[in-house]
Amino acid sequence: MDVLPAHAPLSGGLAALEARVARDLALIAYPEPRWVPGRVSGSGEPILDVLVVGAGQGGLVTLFALLRDRVTNILAIDRKPEGQEGPWRDFARMVTLRSWKTVTGPDLDIPSLTFQSWFEAQWGEAAFEALGKIPKGMWADYLLWYRRVLGLPVRNGMELVSLAPGADGLAATLREAGQQRTVVARKVVLVTGIETPGRWWMPEFIAALPSHLRAHTAEAIDFAALSGKRVAVLGAGASAFDNAATALEHGAQVTLCCRRPELQRVQPYKQISHAGFFRGFPHLPDAQRWRWMNHLLSVREAFPRETWERATRHAGFTLRTGSPWLGARARGDHVEIDTPQSVLEADFIICGTGFEMDISAHPALWPHAGLIATWGDRHTPAEGEENPRLARFPYLTAGFALTEKMPGTAPWLANIHLFSFGATVSFGPSGSSINAMKFAAPRLAQAIAADLFAADAEAHYQAMLAYDTPEFPLPGET
């Protein structure tokens, strides 16, 4: 259950904040003109300048960053209902965010748009001072308010089916209420968090078990049904511990196993959470970026103290480090798991084994996967730094765009931008990171604006030549 403020909501506070947001946006409106010329397809249909796929936190801040640059012919789509976007009401089973409560991101440095301003407008400064970390459901509520107060263009219940190059731009086939239609967009931004492009992964011998005996942490799990059951969890990361704690809170007995001899307790991302890294990392040579990410993605993130205490406070929790799973088999209504120490019996298995990068796993990218360059195509690591996991990440331009594996074979890929976990090796934490968002989203929007301008440069030049509005009248003129 999310931790809610003990203080009663303040009367009228949110309305006053929304007036302040409107005032702040008016004050920073420069430059005001909408400058992107409209386009229509060969059949006379309007062409979108940017289609954003995903309306979670990354998608919303992408829209706002584009609007700040007066790129207004844009739309975001999300397959989930309004208010359910992102992981916060889905497979995110932590109680609070892992980031500290004062972290900023979606606000893009506008104080009235910060989570703190939104919170204090409703519950006051004392309540914010007493708050530890942000409850995940409250963060989802904040994002919904952010979308509403900014009037961001989002269409829920719509998903991307396919992408293909066309004469007028990218042809995006969309599905809504069982019906498909195609829209044309000059740019497409894929903003679907950690899920793009790839798949959640578990060992093959676990995946081969009957589905009623196992699940991944990213799947829907009936935790109430696990009451009184023996649950085995595989993994040493935050999601493994969050799911273990959720099962314990529903009355299960939980054994968590990980192959590491010791848990990762140091959080290396805290050391790099500064402007120098967020601004400078994307400009480093490939060899340096590879070396950094090879370390960071190998040691993984440490989970916070609250996550550890949430699991270990239960008497029914057992932790086995240095205990990889070597095999498993179903035995009636339970599972036998082979470990180096013994055979572990469980009534249900939960795998917190993470995510595997795979461009071909994305429904809109798989037909083109052979055309898209990965880090393995672009960089040969130094001896001892080889990492097949990193090699599968897409190799992106400075503007988060996909690149061609073979130059000249698919230049249209430069109009597909990846603002997700898939950008991590190229940019470090970016589209799926709250901490990095204030640096990454403007970089993305600026790159898109620059591309749109360059594509219409001749039209802008002619408009400049044709501009003839005098700054002042001569005598006798009105």
C-alpha positions in Angstrom: 0.0 0.0 0.0 1.3 3.5 -0.9 2.2 5.8 2.0 -0.1 8.8 1.9 0.3 12.1 3.7 -1.1 12.3 7.2 -2.1 15.9 6.7 -5.5 16.8 5.3 -5.5 18.2 1.8 -5.4 22.0 1.6 -8.4 23.8 0.2 -7.8 25.5 -3.2 -4.1 24.9 -3.2 -4.0 23.1 -6.5 -6.0 25.7 -8.4 -3.6 28.4 -7.3 -0.7 26.3 -8.4 -2.2 25.7 -11.8 -2.6 29.5 -12.2 1.0 29.8 -11.3 2.0 27.2 -14.0 0.0 29.2 -16.6 1.8 32.4 -15.6 5.2 30.7 -15.7 4.6 29.3 -19.1 3.5 32.7 -20.4 6.7 34.3 -19.0 9.0 31.8 -20.9 7.0 31.7 -24.1 9.8 33.2 -26.2 10.1 32.5 -29.0 6.4 32.3 -29.7 5.9 31.6 -33.4 4.9 28.1 -34.6 7.5 27.7 -37.3 7.1 24.2 -38.7 5.3 24.3 -42.1 2.3 22.0 -42.4 2.5 19.1 -44.8 -0.1 16.8 -46.4 0.4 13.4 -48.0 0.0 12.6 -51.6 -3.6 11.6 -50.8 -4.3 15.0 -49.1 -4.1 13.7 -45.5 -2.4 15.8 -42.9 1.1 14.6 -41.9 2.1 14.5 -38.2 5.4 16.1 -37.5 6.0 13.8 -34.5 4.3 10.7 -33.3 5.3 9.7 -29.8 4.7 6.1 -28.9 4.2 5.8 -25.2 2.6 8.3 -22.8 4.3 7.4 -19.5 6.7 9.9 -17.9 9.2 9.8 -20.9 6.4 10.3 -23.5 4.9 13.2 -21.6 8.1 15.0 -21.1 8.9 14.5 -24.8 5.7 16.2 -25.7 6.4 19.1 -23.4 9.9 19.5 -24.6 8.7 19.6 -28.2 6.0 22.1 -27.4 8.6 24.3 -25.7 10.3 24.5 -29.1 7.0 25.2 -30.8 6.8 21.9 -32.5 3.0 21.6 -32.1 1.7 19.1 -34.7 2.4 16.2 -32.5 0.5 13.3 -30.8 1.3 10.6 -28.2 -0.4 7.3 -28.2 -0.6 4.7 -25.4 -2.2 1.3 -25.4 -3.2 1.6 -21.7 -6.2 3.5 -20.3 -5.7 7.1 -19.1 -3.9 7.1 -15.7 -2.5 3.6 -16.2 0.4 4.5 -18.4 3.9 3.3 -17.4 4.7 0.7 -14.7 3.5 2.5 -11.6 0.1 0.8 -11.4 1.3 -2.3 -13.2 4.4 -4.4 -12.5 6.2 -1.8 -10.4 5.8 -3.4 -7.0 7.9 -1.1 -4.9 6.1 1.1 -2.3 8.0 4.3 -3.2 10.2 5.5 -6.0 13.9 4.8 -5.6 14.8 8.4 -6.4 14.8 11.0 -3.6 11.7 13.2 -3.2 13.4 16.4 -4.5 14.5 14.9 -7.8 13.3 16.9 -10.8 12.7 15.8 -14.4 9.4 16.2 -16.2 9.2 19.8 -15.0 12.1 20.8 -17.3 13.3 23.3 -14.6 10.0 25.1 -14.2 9.5 25.2 -10.4 5.7 25.3 -10.4 5.7 22.0 -12.4 7.8 20.0 -9.9 6.5 17.2 -7.9 7.3 19.2 -4.7 5.1 22.1 -5.8 2.3 19.8 -6.7 2.5 18.0 -3.4 2.9 21.2 -1.2 -0.1 22.8 -3.0 -2.3 20.0 -1.7 -0.7 19.0 1.7 1.7 21.8 2.6 5.4 22.3 3.2 5.4 20.5 6.6 3.9 17.4 5.0 6.6 17.4 2.3 9.3 17.8 4.9 7.9 14.7 6.7 7.7 12.7 3.5 10.4 10.2 2.9 10.4 9.0 -0.7 7.6 9.5 -3.2 4.9 6.8 -3.1 4.6 5.3 -6.5 0.9 5.8 -6.9 1.3 9.4 -6.0 3.9 9.8 -8.7 1.4 8.4 -11.2 -1.2 10.9 -9.9 1.4 13.7 -10.4 2.1 12.6 -14.0 -1.7 12.6 -14.7 -2.0 16.2 -13.3 1.1 17.2 -15.3 -0.5 15.9 -18.5 -3.7 17.7 -17.8 -2.3 21.1 -16.7 -0.1 21.2 -19.8 -2.8 20.1 -22.1 -0.6 17.4 -23.7 -2.0 15.7 -26.8 -2.4 12.0 -25.8 -4.6 9.3 -27.3 -5.2 6.3 -25.0 -6.3 2.8 -26.0 -4.2 3.0 -29.2 -1.1 1.0 -30.0 1.6 1.0 -32.7 1.4 -2.1 -34.9 4.0 -1.5 -37.6 6.3 1.1 -39.1 7.4 1.4 -42.7 9.0 4.0 -44.9 6.8 5.8 -47.4 7.0 8.6 -50.0 5.7 11.2 -47.5 7.3 10.0 -44.3 6.9 7.0 -41.9 3.7 5.1 -42.3 2.6 4.1 -38.8 -0.2 1.5 -38.6 -2.2 2.0 -35.4 -4.7 -0.2 -33.7 -7.6 1.2 -31.7 -10.7 -0.7 -30.5 -9.8 -3.6 -32.8 -9.6 -1.3 -35.9 -6.4 -0.5 -37.8 -5.6 2.7 -39.6 -2.4 4.2 -41.0 -1.1 7.7 -40.2 2.0 9.4 -41.7 4.5 11.0 -39.5 7.8 12.8 -40.2 9.3 11.6 -37.0 8.4 8.7 -34.6 9.7 8.6 -31.1 9.5 5.2 -29.2 9.2 6.0 -25.5 8.1 2.8 -23.8 10.5 2.6 -20.9 12.6 -0.5 -20.2 10.6 -2.6 -22.6 11.9 -1.2 -25.8 13.4 -2.9 -27.7 13.5 -6.3 -26.2 11.9 -8.9 -23.9 11.7 -9.9 -20.3 14.0 -12.9 -19.8 14.1 -16.0 -17.6 16.2 -19.2 -17.8 14.9 -21.6 -20.5 14.4 -24.4 -17.9 12.1 -22.0 -16.0 10.2 -20.8 -19.0 9.6 -24.4 -20.0 7.6 -25.0 -16.7 3.8 -24.9 -16.7 2.7 -21.2 -16.6 0.7 -21.7 -13.4 3.9 -22.5 -11.6 6.1 -19.5 -12.6 6.1 -15.9 -13.6 8.4 -13.0 -14.4 8.4 -10.0 -12.1 7.0 -8.0 -15.1 4.0 -10.2 -15.4 0.6 -10.0 -13.6 0.8 -12.2 -10.5 -2.1 -13.2 -8.2 -0.3 -12.6 -4.9 -3.4 -13.3 -2.8 -3.3 -16.9 -4.2 0.2 -17.3 -2.8 -0.9 -17.1 0.8 0.5 -20.0 2.7 2.6 -21.1 -0.3 6.3 -21.7 -0.7 7.6 -19.1 -3.2 11.1 -19.2 -4.7 12.4 -15.9 -6.2 15.4 -15.8 -8.5 17.4 -12.5 -8.7 19.5 -10.1 -6.7 18.0 -6.8 -7.9 15.3 -4.5 -6.7 12.4 -6.1 -8.7 13.3 -9.5 -7.2 13.2 -8.1 -3.7 10.0 -6.0 -4.4 8.2 -9.1 -5.6 9.5 -11.2 -2.7 8.3 -8.6 -0.2 4.9 -8.4 -1.9 4.5 -12.2 -1.7 5.6 -12.1 2.0 3.0 -9.4 2.7 0.3 -11.7 1.3 1.3 -14.5 3.6 3.8 -16.6 1.6 7.0 -18.2 2.7 9.7 -16.8 0.4 13.2 -18.1 -0.4 15.2 -15.6 -2.6 18.2 -17.0 -4.4 20.9 -15.2 -6.3 24.2 -16.4 -8.0 26.2 -13.5 -6.5 28.1 -14.4 -3.3 27.2 -10.9 -1.9 24.4 -8.5 -2.6 25.2 -5.3 -4.5 24.9 -2.7 -1.7 26.7 0.2 -3.4 24.6 2.4 -5.8 27.1 3.6 -8.5 24.5 5.7 -10.2 24.6 8.1 -7.2 28.3 8.9 -8.1 27.4 9.9 -11.7 24.1 11.8 -11.0 25.5 15.2 -11.9 25.3 17.6 -14.9 28.8 16.7 -16.0 27.9 13.1 -16.7 24.4 13.7 -18.1 25.6 16.3 -20.5 29.1 14.9 -21.2 28.7 11.2 -21.4 27.0 11.1 -24.9 30.0 13.0 -26.3 32.6 10.5 -25.1 34.4 8.3 -27.6 32.7 4.9 -28.2 35.5 3.0 -26.3 34.9 5.1 -23.2 31.1 4.9 -23.3 31.4 1.1 -23.7 33.8 0.8 -20.8 31.5 2.9 -18.5 28.3 1.0 -19.4 30.1 -2.4 -19.3 30.8 -1.7 -15.7 27.5 -0.1 -14.7 25.3 -2.7 -16.4 27.4 -5.5 -15.0 27.3 -4.5 -11.3 23.6 -3.5 -11.6 21.9 -1.1 -9.3 21.7 -1.5 -5.6 18.3 -1.4 -4.2 17.5 1.1 -1.3 17.4 0.3 2.4 13.6 0.5 2.4 13.4 -2.4 -0.1 15.8 -4.5 2.0 13.9 -3.8 5.3 10.6 -4.5 3.6 11.6 -8.1 2.8 13.8 -8.9 5.8 11.3 -7.8 8.4 9.3 -11.0 7.7 10.1 -14.2 9.6 9.2 -16.2 6.5 12.0 -14.7 4.4 15.1 -16.7 3.6 18.0 -15.3 1.5 20.5 -17.6 -0.3 23.4 -15.9 -1.9 25.9 -17.8 -4.0 23.0 -20.1 -5.0 22.3 -20.0 -8.8 19.6 -22.2 -10.2 21.0 -25.0 -12.3 17.7 -26.7 -13.4 14.1 -27.2 -12.5 11.2 -29.6 -13.0 7.6 -29.8 -12.2 6.5 -32.4 -9.7 2.8 -32.4 -9.6 1.6 -29.1 -8.1 5.1 -27.9 -7.1 8.6 -27.4 -8.5 12.0 -28.8 -7.7 14.9 -26.5 -8.2 18.5 -27.6 -8.4 21.0 -25.4 -6.6 24.7 -26.1 -5.8 23.7 -26.7 -2.1 20.5 -28.7 -2.4 17.2 -29.2 -4.1 14.8 -26.4 -3.3 11.0 -27.1 -3.4 8.5 -24.4 -4.2 4.9 -24.0 -5.0 5.5 -21.0 -7.2 8.5 -19.4 -8.9 9.1 -15.7 -9.5 12.0 -14.6 -11.8 13.5 -11.2 -11.3 16.0 -11.9 -14.0 15.6 -8.7 -15.9 15.5 -7.8 -19.5 17.2 -8.9 -22.7 17.9 -6.4 -25.5 16.5 -7.6 -28.8 15.6 -5.2 -31.6 13.6 -8.0 -33.4 11.3 -8.3 -30.4 9.7 -5.0 -31.0 6.6 -5.5 -33.3 7.2 -2.3 -35.3 11.0 -2.9 -35.6 11.3 -6.6 -36.2 10.8 -6.4 -40.0 13.7 -3.9 -40.2 15.9 -5.5 -37.5 18.6 -6.6 -40.0 18.9 -3.0 -41.2 19.5 -1.4 -37.7 23.0 -1.0 -36.4 23.8 -2.2 -32.9 26.8 -1.4 -30.8 28.2 -4.8 -31.8 28.2 -3.5 -35.4 30.0 -0.3 -34.6 32.4 -1.0 -31.8 35.1 -3.7 -31.2 35.8 -3.6 -27.4 39.2 -4.0 -25.9 40.3 -7.4 -24.8 38.6 -8.3 -21.5 35.8 -5.8 -22.1 33.7 -8.1 -24.4 30.0 -8.2 -23.4 27.4 -9.7 -25.8 24.6 -8.1 -23.7 25.9 -4.6 -24.5 26.6 -5.5 -28.2 22.8 -6.0 -28.7 22.0 -2.4 -27.8 21.1 -0.2 -30.8 23.7 2.3 -31.8 22.1 5.8 -31.8 22.9 9.2 -33.2 23.5 12.2 -31.1 19.7 12.8 -31.5 18.6 9.4 -30.2 17.9 8.2 -33.8 18.5 4.7 -35.1 21.3 4.2 -37.5 21.8 2.0 -40.6 23.9 -1.1 -40.3 25.0 -0.6 -43.9 25.2 3.1 -45.1 22.6 3.9 -47.7 20.4 0.9 -47.2 17.8 2.5 -44.9 18.2 6.3 -44.5 14.7 6.6 -43.2 15.8 5.0 -39.9 17.1 8.4 -38.9 13.5 9.5 -38.4 12.9 6.8 -35.7 14.1 8.0 -32.3 14.6 5.7 -29.3 13.9 7.4 -26.0 13.9 4.3 -23.8 16.2 1.9 -21.9 17.6 1.0 -25.3 19.4 4.3 -25.4 21.5 3.4 -22.3 24.8 2.4 -23.9 24.7 5.4 -26.2 23.5 8.0 -23.6 23.7 6.5 -20.2 20.5 6.8 -18.1 18.2 8.9 -20.3 14.6 8.2 -21.5 13.7 5.8 -18.8 15.4 7.6 -15.9 13.7 10.4 -13.9 17.1 11.7 -12.7 18.4 12.2 -16.3 15.2 13.4 -17.9 15.8 17.1 -17.5 19.0 16.7 -19.6 17.9 14.1 -22.1 14.4 15.3 -23.1 15.6 18.7 -24.3 18.5 17.0 -26.2 15.9 14.9 -28.0 13.6 17.8 -28.8 16.4 20.0 -30.0 17.6 17.2 -32.4 14.1 16.7 -33.8 13.5 20.5 -34.2 16.9 20.8 -36.0 16.0 17.9 -38.4 12.6 19.4 -39.1 14.1 22.7 -39.9 16.8 21.3 -42.1 14.2 19.3 -44.1 12.3 22.6 -44.7 15.3 24.9 -45.0 14.5 26.0 -48.5 10.9 26.9 -47.6 12.2 28.8 -44.5 14.7 30.6 -46.8 12.0 31.6 -49.2 9.8 32.8 -46.3 12.6 34.9 -45.1 13.1 36.5 -48.5 9.3 37.1 -48.8 9.0 38.7 -45.4 8.2 42.3 -45.8 6.5 43.6 -42.7 7.9 47.1 -41.9 8.9 47.8 -38.3 7.5 51.4 -38.5 5.4 53.5 -40.9 6.7 56.3 -43.1 5.0 59.7 -43.1 1.6 59.4 -44.8 1.3 55.7 -44.2 -1.2 54.2 -41.8 
